[in-house]
Structures are given as C-alpha cells and as structure tokens.
C-alpha cells in the first residue's frame, strides 16, 4: 500500500485552528445547567472527593442510616459552587441525617441525581421515551448502554441480556452497546475457547433481533478490560462470520491506551476486507482513548504483570493518532468505518480533517458521551454533520450500579491530564488552551515512530506490553538471574514471582496442553514408589544419613546455600507446567488455583534464600543451625506448603526429611525432584513415604529430629506431642474463618469475595471462608442474598482437565466430619443451596477407592451462635450464614471460635474498620477483599490461638527462620542506644540493685537493641511489598508471656527478658522461687509486671492451670530464664503441661539482640486492605494502622 496523504503532521496547524473555532462557537451555545454545575463542583478543591463520596457513600448504601452518616461527614466538603438551595439541602440533610434518615437521604439523593442527570438517563418506560426524544435531535443518534448490577452469576447476566433485548426492541432505539463480560457469569479465564462458545450462544439471539429489524439495528461490542480484548475480538468475528449475519453491520471498541490497539485494528481490517469481498457488510470500530486505566493498573500491580497500557498519556494520544492514520483511507473505510470517540477537540479536528483530506469522510463518525461538554458537541456536529451520543441507561432503583461509570466520568472531569478538565474554561483561558495545544503537538511529534511515512509496510506496530508465554522458559539466562538474586539477597531484597496470565494466546495453548495430560498423568509415581520406607531399620538409616549430611550443607555457608535455593526457584519455574499437571491429576487443582501455588513455591525459594543470607546480620546474637528438620505437609496445597517447609529449613542450614501426605505424594515428589535438580544434595533433602502409620510416628518421636514443621489439623499437633512431649513443632493448624459484612459494605463486591473465599479449591483451604456474618440490615438485603446465591449457583463444578471448571473435587469421597457438614443441619438451619454429589464420567472425579468426590457447594442459613457449625472446621465447600445486630456482636462471634487464622471485613466505613482492626483475633486480616491467597512477604501467613503452634512466626514472613534454629548471645556491635522509654527505669533499677561492671554494660547494650528493634521492625507497620492499590502491612501486637526465672537464673538475664517484654508493650507475669531485689521488684510492678513468688510445686501447679485452659483462650507463652538448671526446667514445664501444643515454650539462651528476645512477646499480624475504589486510590484506611 502506498503512502497515505495528507499526513497527520501536515494538518497540525489546521487542526488547532478548527479546534479553536469549535471552542469559540461552543462558548455561544447555551450550556446544560447540570453539566456546568458539575464542572464547577469539580473545580472546587474538595469537589472530586465530595462528589465521589456522595455517589459512593450516600447513593450506594441500601441502609438509609449508613447513607445518613456519610452525608453528615460530607457536609464540610460541600463545594461553594453549588447553588444555595442545593447547599442548603445538603447542609440541612447533614444536620437531620441521624434522627430522620428516611426523610433526609431521599432528598439528598435527589440532589445528586440532579447533578448527574445529564450523564445518565432513566430506564423506566415512562421516562425513557421522552428522554430519547429530547436528546435525539437533528443529526444526533444514540448508542444506548444498559447499566446493571455487577455480573456475579448467570442470573444477573441473563437479566442484563434481557434488558438489552428489551431496549433493542423499542422503535426509538436502533443502536446498543453491550460488553461480552456482561452476557455470561464470570468464567474461568483459562477456558478461552469455551468462553467464546458460551458468549457467542448468548449473543446470537440479540444479533438476530438486530438483523431482523427493518432497517437493521446496530450492536456494538464494548470492552473495558485488557483481559477481554482477544475474547471480544474472537466473539465479534465469529458471530459476523456466520452466514446469517453476512449483511449485518456491527461494531466493536478498541482502546488506544493499549499498545495492542493498532495491531488489533489491522487484524480487523484484514478480516473485514475478506468479509466485504464475499459480499458482506462493513464493520465499525469505536476508537476510544480508554476508560479503565485505574483498574488496569490494579490488575497489573496485584499479579506482578506489566501494565497493559501505555506508560504515559502522551503515548496513548500518539497511539490514538496512529490508529486514525492507518484507518482513515478510502480503501480502509470501505471495510471498517471509524467511530472517533472522545471530547478532545484537537483530536476530533485532526480526524475530521484527515478523513476529508483523504476522501474518507464517509467512513467517519464522531462519538461523544451524553452530557459531557454539550456546547462543544453541538459545535462539532454543525461542522461534521452528525453525532453519535453514548447514552448510559439505568433503572432508578438501581442507580447505585452507575457508580463506577460516574466515578470514571468525574475523574476525567477533574484530572489535569484530560482535556475534559479544561472544557468550561478553555475558551477564556489561554494557558489552558496552550496546554492542550502543546500536548496535541507533542503526541503528533511522536507519531512517525509508529506509522513512519504512512506506508503500512514501514510501520513499527507496537507490541503488547504483555508478552508472557509459559511455553518458552529462558534456561540460558537462568544462571545470570541466580547470580543477580544472590547479590540482591545480601541486601535483603526480594521480588515476588508473577503468576501466569491466562488471557495471553501462548498461555492459552500451554494451559490446554497441561489439562489434556492430567487424566493420564503418571508424574511422580516412580519417586513415590522408590521412597517407600518399609522398616524401622530403613527409617533409622534415613535419619542418620540426614544428620550426617547436615555438616556439609552448613559448611557451604549462607551465600552458597542461597545460590542453590535460587536455582531451585528457577527449577520450579521451569517445571511449572509439570507441577500444574500433577496437582490437577492427583488433587483436583484447577489451573487458576494451581498456578498461584507454583508462584508461591518459587517465592518461598527466593524469600527464604534471602532470609538465610541476612539472618547472620542480627546484632547481639549468633544463629545456631540445627541438624535435622522433619517436614510433614498437607494435601490441600500439595506443592507450595511442602516447598515452603523444605526450603525454609534448608535456608536455615538444616537437613530435611519430608513426608508429604499420601493423597498428594506425587505432587510433592515432582517438587522435590526440582530441588534436587537445582543442586540440593539427596542426603540433605530426603523424600519419604511410609508403609504404615507406625513408621511415621517413629520419625516424629525420634530425638534426633530437632524441629518439625507441620501443616495440618490441630488434632494432629496434639497427637505428635503425645509421641514426643518436648518436640519443637512449628505448625500452622486449623481455621474456622469468617467474613463480616456490614451495611457500609459494597454488597456486590462482598458477595463476590465471600463466594471466592468460600469455594476456591472446594473450600479446602485453612484460610477459606466457612462463615459469613451479616450485620444489621444486610441480613435482610435481597441484593446481597441474590448476588451471593447467583454467584454460588453459577460456579462451574467439575474436574480440572475441563478448563471451564471453577470449583473442583474434594480430595476424597467425604466421610466423618465433612460428610456431616455436607448433609446434616442443626436446629434452625436450612439449605439455601444444598450440597449433593454430582455424576461425572471423568476418572478424576473418583478417589483411590473409586468413590465419587465431586460435590456442588452448599450454603446454609440460620447458623446459631455456639452451634456446631459456628465452631467447627469442616474443610469443604460449605458456607454458613450468621446474623448479628451490631459489628461488636459479629466480632464477638468470630472471637468465640477456638481458631484465629484468617478473618475478613467488608465495610467502607472508617470507624468500623478501626473497631474491627482493634478487636478481631486472627493472624491474617483482610478488608474489602477475599481472605484466601496469601502471598509470600506481601501477606505473611500464620494464625493466632489454636491456628498456630510453636514459635508463632509467620510463614513467608521476616522472622520465620528465627524459630528454625537456636540463638546464642553475641556482643552488640552497634553504637549504644538509649532503651525504650518504658524500659529505661528497669535499667536504672538494675544499677540500684547492684548490677554492675560487664553485666551492667551488657544489659545496657541489650536494652538499646530493643529500642533499635522497635524502631526498625516491631514498632512499625511495614508495607514491604508497596503494591499501592493494597495496603499490606505486617504489624506486631503485644501478647502476655509468663516468665519463669529459675533459682539459678542470673538476675541480669531475668531483667533483660522482662525488659524486652516491657519494650514490646507486653505486661509479663514473672514467676520466681526467690524474692527479687527491691528496686527490680518496684520497677517491674511500676511497668505493670505481675510478680508471683512460687516454688517448684507452685510453679507446676500454675503450669497445670495454664494447660487446663481450653477454647479460644487456651494459647499461652512461657519464657524460661535459668542457669545450669535450664534442661531440668524445660523438662519440668513439659511434664506439667503434658506438652500441650497450645503452649509455646521459649527456653533458649538469653541474648542481647532485641530482634530475637522481643519476639516471644509479640503476635505477628498481617493486614491486607484494598486501598482503591474502582482503581482510584482512596485514603479510607490511612492512619488506622
């Protein structure tokens, strides 16, 4: 094809002149009063916050008292630009909001609707017709888009589709837009081909309606998200390739802020040209800049992917012009007409002049948004002859569903990067005009880098930003990446591995190939067979071999061990497909559940390698490596949890014996083979399976095992301690987790997150939501209940080789507690969705005994406080609904559960967030998001109460390796630092009590390290990941500890330990057989320390009382301070408590390092808070932590 002339650059000055003409003419055209009012509001410093807050806080909530509270909060932000009557109404509303919400809130909502009435029209039959007649003036056509509730299930999708059918059937509607994502329930994005077929079948009747009309009507396939780009293109082309639609013209949207836009336009042009050559109709592309940038950035940040969009607004503007340059030729518009959509008058002028100059104006249509810059729209229409208005339509009782659309429009009007921010001032403000002119010229200057001289043969078509293709692993670059990680690790740096992007074409093929291998997969079988231990003698040799191998592993040093573990991360990445295959085959894991698990395993390799490099940098203590660690992981995360256990112990310098659960042994085997391949010696990392349970018990009881890492039921930890009462266990055990939903919640978002948290991997996650507690009016909300049940009923239940599957099998046919949970109701309960076994021909639907393990999810309501379901972990696809009058009552319900693993809150009210954050008892907290899927470092994982056994440090967190070794005291090398203020009197009291010389200096230095540790770690809530769109904070909360000072405990050691507790904000209890020096006793008591004088018998009795505690308050921590009697003291504690796993005993050396000595007095808590609304950052939670 020859060069297209004129070139856009040639029309720069003429375009500027035409834009100036339109701006001048628009100034004399009467402005829509609502539009002018809203623009004035947005110019106010508080305007955007006020308007968005009003839309989201006053209009959205169902509960009028919630809306009233928000209205009162917004009154001080009321923009002065509003007319006095409106300001007065809002002010009066704020004053009377609390006593009269039923009167005040409807009035306030009416004010808001008046403010935005020019942007959205009423869908009720009585008002829609007149509204259309009013808007549809000479030369103006309407593109109608029906807004509705979030599509969480097939029911709402069918309703939206039916509403669009109803619109298209109207005689006064000839053009509609609909997103493919609104025609079906959310699909598994790995099932690309199946999604296309489903969406196509849903849309065909709508296209038939359009084709049967006379004249034919127009359907535009809209899209907002990058992930829907290829899907929408495929659906569009497949439908129009059907013979019955050959002569139907239809349209599709392209977004210029995607680098993919030009390539997609060229693809459509080539396809449409062939269609037209067959005698078919042309198509139309609606070209927009893009309106979903904030959410695109959210998606990229959360997954660790490159942003799908251009990096700057100028790049997007150039991309827009590149598509125009390619498209606006006589040859091209015969096949693809262009809808130039936007309000930037410079771009519209360029498009019009370019089309005219090239003789392609018949293929150009100017499109604008309803109610935005109406004067300028009219000025443009007069010159170009026609205008298409994009018209959002919404039913008034669903006005809140327009929130995301309105927020985008409001931000466009307020953002200084957008032309819309200048609309009402550009005529009289030369500075604003020049700003927009210079932006226009700058984007034109960059155009040649894409479209060169105008000949498509010379184009540099921008590639997609998303180019991940899991079929191609870069093995050649692995060693360079490893060396870079070693260097970063020395500095404590770490980055998460990105998940696989299921919406990319190469990954579609890769994922389908994996699924196709699942049924016949035998991966891991050979190693599982080889690893079978059949005798006690064999086990004894394995243990001895591991102990002996530890010396060589430790001799490598931290950097060399880390280098091997970084290589392990690479090996796991190289085997990602194999790991997904075996997890699906053996455990029923779907790709969407399994892929993040592989990423987690890789993260464990890299993160623990880094921690192993820096743990030696602790000032005031030396890390003492252990010889042998046993790792006993569960089946529900068959790769990540075994990997995390093995890799952490290896990073800590220990040899490992790992025994994966028999139901996931193959998955563990494939993972272990990757670690061996990376260079972990087979004697250092031994994989075992046992011929009988007795051999497993023998391993647990073996005194040569220094540490045991367990993930499993609390009862398993109890059984292990019965085998060996002094066994040092680090365990993440059970969870009975709840999400609380208050009337301040976004109910659609809450329903979505509850369903995903409850039924992901068939509810077989210790973090899964087993309960949802509905506060106040949410209990009777038809909206929430309808969305929740629609989403749950619409889940595709099946086996993992079927890529459509969203909820897979349970691990084995249910029995015992789980079967009871699936089939039995307690008094007052009833099924809203009854779980039942489902028939399937897939071999993966049967367990090893041939029994069916495929069930649909269950939702029960009427769960009573204190009932079996309230307090019992079932570990399966069951969700129970409870109700509470107040948030405090709901929190009490959660805290009454023995476990405290994960917990969630859905509320957009800052006061409710603060209350919940202060009171809830769990290790991982989530606000306005799901409660599963913790990511290494970002949300380090581990619970409170009976959900955690042992040292209490979180997996994937900065202190996890601390509990895998022992500590010895070392000199403090940093400059002397003053103690924390609360602990300073303790140091003074020590001097008064006669502590002097080296012991006093040691104590002074130790208390200084407490202050350093507080300032650097314990006293701050650190967001190490810095994702931005989420606040992921690790904070430390003080926990009571009983300190036992034995008779031979050096006094400066006792002082040191208690001072660490005081510095941590704890109030320890000190048990001692001998009186403390009076200055020490007085200082301790002044700091809130309880002192008990107890001989050995009284101490044993106290331990018995501690061990007798049960329920949610059963957990306890004990720190032993002793001299030569330490071993006897530890044995006495074990004997008196029976080795109860709820009781964590810290009996190591007393060390100077505050970073070590303060840990027993701290509960780690990871808090993850969604920090945006529809992609727009909010400050709702800032300052709460």
Secondary structure as UniProt FT lines:
FT   HELIX           8..11
FT   HELIX           12..27
FT   HELIX           33..43
FT   TURN            45..46
FT   HELIX           47..54
FT   HELIX           55..59
FT   HELIX           64..74
FT   HELIX           75..77
FT   TURN            80..81
FT   HELIX           84..96
FT   TURN            97..100
FT   HELIX           101..116
FT   TURN            117..119
FT   STRAND          120..122
FT   HELIX           125..135
FT   TURN            138..139
FT   STRAND          140..146
FT   HELIX           154..169
FT   TURN            171..172
FT   STRAND          175..179
FT   HELIX           180..182
FT   TURN            189..190
FT   HELIX           192..212
FT   STRAND          218..222
FT   HELIX           226..228
FT   HELIX           229..240
FT   HELIX           243..245
FT   TURN            246..247
FT   STRAND          251..255
FT   TURN            256..257
FT   TURN            259..260
FT   HELIX           261..277
FT   TURN            278..279
FT   STRAND          283..288
FT   HELIX           293..303
FT   HELIX           313..327
FT   HELIX           330..333
FT   TURN            334..335
FT   STRAND          336..341
FT   HELIX           345..358
FT   HELIX           361..363
FT   STRAND          364..369
FT   TURN            370..371
FT   HELIX           374..384
FT   STRAND          387..394
FT   HELIX           396..402
FT   HELIX           403..414
FT   TURN            416..417
FT   HELIX           419..422
FT   TURN            423..428
FT   HELIX           430..445
FT   TURN            446..447
FT   HELIX           448..451
FT   TURN            452..453
FT   HELIX           456..458
FT   TURN            470..471
FT   TURN            476..477
FT   HELIX           478..490
FT   TURN            491..492
FT   TURN            502..503
FT   HELIX           505..518
FT   TURN            519..520
FT   TURN            523..524
FT   HELIX           525..530
FT   STRAND          532..533
FT   HELIX           536..555
FT   HELIX           558..574
FT   HELIX           576..587
FT   HELIX           591..614
FT   HELIX           615..617
FT   TURN            619..620
FT   STRAND          621..624
FT   STRAND          628..632
FT   TURN            636..639
FT   HELIX           640..651
FT   TURN            652..653
FT   STRAND          655..658
FT   HELIX           662..664
FT   HELIX           665..678
FT   TURN            682..684
FT   STRAND          685..687
FT   STRAND          689..690
FT   HELIX           693..701
FT   TURN            703..704
FT   STRAND          707..711
FT   HELIX           714..723
FT   TURN            725..726
FT   STRAND          729..732
FT   STRAND          737..741
FT   TURN            743..744
FT   HELIX           747..759
FT   HELIX           760..763
FT   TURN            766..767
FT   STRAND          769..775
FT   HELIX           776..780
FT   HELIX           782..794
FT   TURN            800..801
FT   TURN            803..804
FT   HELIX           816..823
FT   TURN            827..828
FT   STRAND          830..833
FT   HELIX           843..845
FT   TURN            848..849
FT   STRAND          858..861
FT   TURN            865..866
FT   HELIX           868..871
FT   STRAND          878..884
FT   HELIX           887..895
FT   STRAND          899..900
FT   STRAND          902..906
FT   HELIX           910..919
FT   STRAND          924..927
FT   TURN            936..939
FT   STRAND          944..945
FT   TURN            946..947
FT   STRAND          948..949
FT   TURN            958..959
FT   HELIX           960..964
FT   STRAND          966..969
FT   HELIX           981..992
FT   TURN            993..994
FT   HELIX           997..1013
FT   HELIX           1014..1018
FT   STRAND          1030..1038
FT   STRAND          1042..1045
FT   TURN            1047..1048
FT   HELIX           1051..1063
FT   TURN            1064..1065
FT   STRAND          1069..1072
FT   HELIX           1078..1086
FT   TURN            1087..1088
FT   STRAND          1090..1093
FT   HELIX           1096..1108
FT   HELIX           1111..1113
FT   STRAND          1116..1121
FT   TURN            1124..1125
FT   HELIX           1126..1137
FT   TURN            1138..1139
FT   TURN            1141..1142
FT   STRAND          1143..1146
FT   HELIX           1154..1157
FT   HELIX           1159..1161
FT   STRAND          1162..1170
FT   STRAND          1172..1173
FT   TURN            1174..1175
FT   STRAND          1176..1177
FT   TURN            1180..1184
//
